[in-house]
Amino acid sequence: MIPGAPPIERLNTEHELIVDVFEIRGLPPAERLAARRRRTRPLVRALRRQLMRQGNGLSRHADIAHAFAYGTKRWRAFNRFL
């Protein structure tokens, strides 16, 4: 494993999110919303669990810890599209 590299599970989740975005592009709004709720919401929740697990072991002074805190404070806005 490469030091500092994200776990494979997180990379797979992020890849699935990107694929979902491209697959639903061009659908009518109601169908896009239904697809996001069905497919993307579970992936986003899994991603948050992984980020929270990883963030718990970080020094609060580390730059990456600040990035995690920024994301978790704005999680509700990030999930608005779901």
Secondary structure, DSSP 8 states (H G I E B T S, - for coil): --TT---HHHHHHHHHHHHHHHHHTTS-HHHHHHHIIIIIHHHHHHHHHHHHHHHTTS-TTSHHHHHHHHHHHTHHHHGGG-
